[in-house]
Amino acid sequence: MIFNTWVYGAFLAAFFILYWAVPARGRTAALLLGGLVFYTYYLPAHTLLIAALILATYGLSAVISRLKAVQADGVPSTGFLNVNTVFVLSLVLCLGVLAYYKYLDLLAATFDGLILLLRFGAPYQVPDIVIPLGLSFFIFEFVHYLAEIYKGSTPRGSLVEYAAFGLFFPTLVAGPIKRFQPFLEQLRSPAGFRLEFVSEGLYRILIGLGKKVIIADSMAVFTGPLANPLNAAGADYWVAIYAFAIKIYFDFSGYSDIAIGSAKILSIQVPENFNRPYFQQNISAFWNNWHMSLSSWIKDYLYIPLGGNRGTFLFTLRNLIIAMALCGLWHGAAWNFVVWGLYHGVGMSLYRIYRKKGVFLIELMERLPAPLIRVVSILITFHFVCIGWVFFATDLNTAIQFFYCAGQALICN
């Protein structure tokens, strides 16, 4: 189901009545049932996929927990079946499913491009694959759960609780990306019905719908040059960039508002996702406030495992760039998203270099009035982000063409 449709509105209203009609001890099962109905409406075959993944990852987490308990008793792991091996296999399962459904086409297209370039062999035929709805989001949640079980920092929960977590319909399609332990605590200590939760949730849903339908969708009229840069001129290029920046923010944050509001009317709290990102004074602060549940996931499960800032300065910059490139790839199976991620990785690296090495510039900036520094910093950060959206909005060839045409228009004027 898509949030901005009457079908979702009818489903949410019906589920709201069901959820509060059942006793508190039955609400976890009700959430599981609601998630199954919600997901099956889109494509029944994919419900089997997510159900199989839930069973497999839960089973693997049980094996990991058991092996850790054996290790804690002083029995050393021997042979193939050890904690590290099972954990790696569980990650391979999750990421393998993600790679097959979302990235096989990209890999095949890249392979075919190399064949064409080298004039060797026949193109690889990719089967028609329908990407499961919300695949990237629930895979990331499963990886988070397995990683925390591996670290021993979260309880496993029952199978029903874990399935309710994985199939929680407000966040299933477009996030925010949840963490298991806070969600489990709310399942085990459910809040009672409160009218203010309903009013706050409905208000948030209406705000989200307004963002999506009224603002984001209306920006499509102005973003045409991003797809057809040859048909634009003059200020059209900047209008398109600003319009897309508005569109993508209100689109993403609108969906997050609807998800957060839908959870709120069920008295369940999920993470916030956006906090005035376009008003931040540097690119690092932007990412701390843009798609926050994803940013924190990237930090905890990519950047830190890569080594984070535990090493030389160049090592830290390398980790930043790799993490952001993979963040870009998560957003879409095309090279333009990788370039977009690299663009932000380089931007964050340059900011780190400035903070560490640019002592003279920092001292010079501190002599200026604080309000002026704030305004200039926000404008620079905003425009850096806006220029990056060009790579996000269209394929790589068209993005390059867009920059060329925009540059020509700027020179001629």
N, C-alpha and C positions, 0 to 999 in steps of 0.2 A: 504494500500500500504506500502511496505517496502522501505526505503530510497535508499538502494543500489541495486535497480533494474531499468531496462530500463523503466518499466511502470511508476515509479515515475518521472523519467527524462522527459518522454513525457508529463505526466500530468502537471508537473511544467512549462515546456516550453509553453504549451497551455494556462495554467492559467495566466502566466506572460503576454502574449499578450492580453488576455481578460481583465485582471485587469487594464492595462494601456490604453486600448481602451475605457473603459467606463468613463463617467464624474466623477469628484471627489465625487459628492454627491451619486453616485451609487456604490462606492467601498466597503462600508460596506456590502451591499447586495451581492456583488460579492464574498467577503470573506466567507459569509455564504453559498452561493451556492457551492463554491469550497470545503468547509469543508464537506458538505453533499455528494458531489460526491466522495471525497477522502474516507470518512468513509463507504459509501455504497458499494464501490468496495470490501471491506474486507468481510463484512457480512451484507446484507440489514436489517435483523431483529434487529441487534444491533443499527442501525441508529434510529430505532423507540425508543429504550431504551434511548439513549442519548438525543433524541428530547423530550421525555416525562420528563426526568430529568431536562432539561433546562426549560421547561414550568412550571414544579412543583416548582423548586427552585426559579424561577423568580416570580411566583405567591406568594410563601411564603415570599419572600423578600418584595413584595408589602404590604402584611399584616403586616409584622414587621414594615415597614416604617410608615404605617398608624397608628398603635398602638402607636408608638413612638411620632408621631405628636400629637395624642390625649393626651398623657401624658404630652407633652410639654405645652399644653394649660391648664394644671392644672386639667385635669379630671383623677381621679385615676382608675387604672385597677382593674376590679372586675371579679370574676368567673373564668372559665377555660380559656377563650380567653384573654390572656395577652402576653406581649412581650416575656417574658422568656419561657413560654410554647410553643409558636409558634416557637421560635428559636430552642429549644430542639427538637421539632418534625421535623424541617427541617434537623437537624443534624442526627437524627435517620433515616430519609429517605435516606440520602446520604450514611451514614455508613452502613445502613442495606443492601442497594444494593451492596456495596463493600463486605460486609461480606458474602452475599449469593453467589455471583459469584466467589469470590476469596478464601474464607476461609471455606465454608461449607464442602469441602472435607477434609480439615485439622481437623476440629472439629469432623467429622464423624470418621475419621481414629483414632483420639485420643480416642474417645468414644469406638470404637471397640477394641482398645488395652486394655482399662480398663476392658471391658467385658471379653476379653480373659484372662486377668490376674486374674480376680475375678471368672471366670467361671460361669457367671450369665447372662442369657438373650441371645438374638439373635443379630447378627451384624446389624448395620444400613445400609440400602441400599441407596447409594448416587446416584441421577440421573446424567446422563452425562451432564455436564455443560461446555459450551464453554465460556471462559472468554473474555469479550469484549476487543477489542484492546485499549490499553491506559487507561484502567479503573481507575487505581490508580491515574494517572495524572489528568484526568478531574474531578474526585471526589474531589481531594484535591483543585482544583481551585474553584469548587462550594462551598466547605466548607469555603475557604478563602473569597469568595464573601459574603456569608451569615453572616460570623463573622464580616466583616467590615460594612455591612449594620446594623447589630445589634449594633455595637459600634458607628454608625453614622459617620464613618470616610471616606466614599466613596459615590459618587452619584450612584443611581440605574442604570441610563442609560435606553435606550429604549429596548424593547424585541429583536429587530433586532441586536442592539449593543451587548447585552448580549449573544445572540445566536452566533454571529460572534466571540466573545471572547471564548466561550466554544468549538466552532467547528473550531478554527483557526488551519488549518491542519499542518503547520510546527511544532507546539509544541504538537499536539494532541496525538501522539504515545509515545514519549519518552522525553517529556519536551523540554526545561526548563519549570518549573512551573511559570506561569505568575501571575502578580498582575493586578487587574481589572482597577484601576484608571489610571496608566500609559498607559495601552492599550487603554482605552476609550479616553484619551487625544489625542492619535495619530489617532484614528478614526475620531474624531471631528475636528482635524486640520491636515488633511493628507498632508504629504510632497509631493512635486512635483517630477516628474521623474528626477533622476540625474544619469548620467552615472557612476560616482564613486561608487554609491550604488550598481549598477549592477556588476561592476568589483570586488568590495570588497566582495559582496555576492557570486559570482561565485568562487572566490579564496577560500573563507571559505568552500564552498561545496566541492571543489576539495581536500582541506586539510582533510576534514572529511572523504571523500571516501577513501583517501590514508590511513588514520589512521585505518579505519575499514577493508578494503579489503586487503591492503598490510601488515600491521603490526599485527592487532588484530587477523585476521583469520589465519595468518601463525603461531601463537603461539600455536594453537591447537595440533600441532605435538609433543610439549614438555610437555603438561599438562596431559598426560595419567596416570601417577602415582596417580593423585588425584582421579581418578575413580577406578583404580586397583592398590592399593599400594603393594599388594603381588607380583606383576610382576616387581617390580622395585628394585634397589639396589644402595647403595652408594650415589653418588652426584645426582642421578636422582630425589631425593625428593626435594632438593633445586632448581634444574633446573625447576622442575614443579611449585614450589611456585613462583619463579621469573617470569616464563613465564606467569602464570595466572595473576600476578600483572600487567604485561605489557598488557596482553590481555584485562583485564577488564577496565583499564584506557583508552586505545586507542579505545575500543569498545564504552564505554559510552561517552567519549569526542568527538569521531568521529561523533556519532549520534547528539550530541549537536551542533557541528560545522555545520552539514548539516541543522539542524533546524534553527540555527541563520542565516546562509547564505541564506536559502530559504526566511526567513522573510525580510532579508536585501534587496534583489532584489525587494521587494514590498515596500521598504522604511519604514519598520516597525522594531523597535528595541525591542528585547526581552532580558531577563537577560542572562548574562554570567553564565556558569555553572562550569567551572574548571579553576584553576589558579595555575599551578605548585604544585599540592598537595603533590607529593612525595619529594618535596624539602623544606618541612616545618619542623620546629625544635621541635614541640611538637604535641601531638595528638589533642589538641584543635585547633591549627592552621591548622592542616590537615583538620578537619571538616569545618573550615571556608573557605577552598579553594577547597574542594571536593564536587561535586554536590551541588553547593552553593544555588541554588534555593530551593532544598529540605531541606538543613540545615537551611536556614532562615525560611522556613515554619514550620519545627519541633520546632524551637525556639519560633516562634510567636504564634503557635496554639497548642503546646503540653507543652513544657517546662515552658513557662511563665504562662499559665493557671493552670498548676499543682502547681504553687507557685514560680517557678524560684529559685532565691537566696534570696527571701524575707522570711527569717526564720533562723533557726539554720543551722550550717554547715552540720550536718547530714541530715537535711531536704533537703538541696540543693543537696547533693550527691544522695539521694533517687530519687529526681526529674530527675537528670541526667540519672540515670540507667533506670528508667521507660521510659523516652523519647527515649533513644537509643534502648531499647528493642522493643518498638513500631516501631521505625524507621527500625529495622531489619525485623520485621514482614511485614512492608509495601513492602519491597523488594521481598518477596516471602512467599507463604503459606506453610511453613514447619518449623519444630522446629530448624533446623540448622541455619535459618536466625535469629530466636529469640536469639539463643546462640551467633551468630555473633554480634548482636546488644548489648547484655549484655556484651560481651567481650569488645566492644568499650566503653560502659557505665562505666565499671569498670576501664578501662584505663584512661578515662577522670577524673573519681573520684580520682584515684591515683595521677594523675597530679595535681589536685586541692589540694590534701593533701600535696603533695610535695611543691607547691607554698605557702601554708599557714603555714605548720609546719616544712618544711625542711630548716630552716634558716641556719643551719650549712653547709648543702650540697650546698646551693645556694652561700654562702660566699666562700666556697672552690672552686666551679666552677668559680667564678668571678676572682679568682687569676690566672686561666689558660689563655693562649692566646685566644683572641676572635675567630680567624679563626678555632682553634682547637675545641673550644666549639661548634661552628656552625656545623662543619663536624660531630663530634660525635653525636650531638643532632639529626641531619638529619638521620644519619645511624640508630640510636636507634628507632626513630619514624618510619622510612621506614620498618624496620624489624618487628616492632610490628604490623604494618598494614599488611605486607605480611603474617605473621603467622595467622592473623585473616581471611585472604582470604580463608584459607583451609576450614573453616566452611561455607563460602559463596559458595564455588565451588562444594560441594558434600553433601550428606546426613550425618546426625549426626553419624551413626554407621561407615560409611566409613571414616569420618574425624578422629574419634578416632583411627580407625585401621591405618590410614595414620601416625598419630603422633607416634603410637606404633612402626610401622615398621621403620619410620625414626629414632626414638630413638635407636632401636636395631642396625640399620646400623651405627649410630654414635658411639655407644659403641664398636661394633666389629672392627671398623676401628681405 
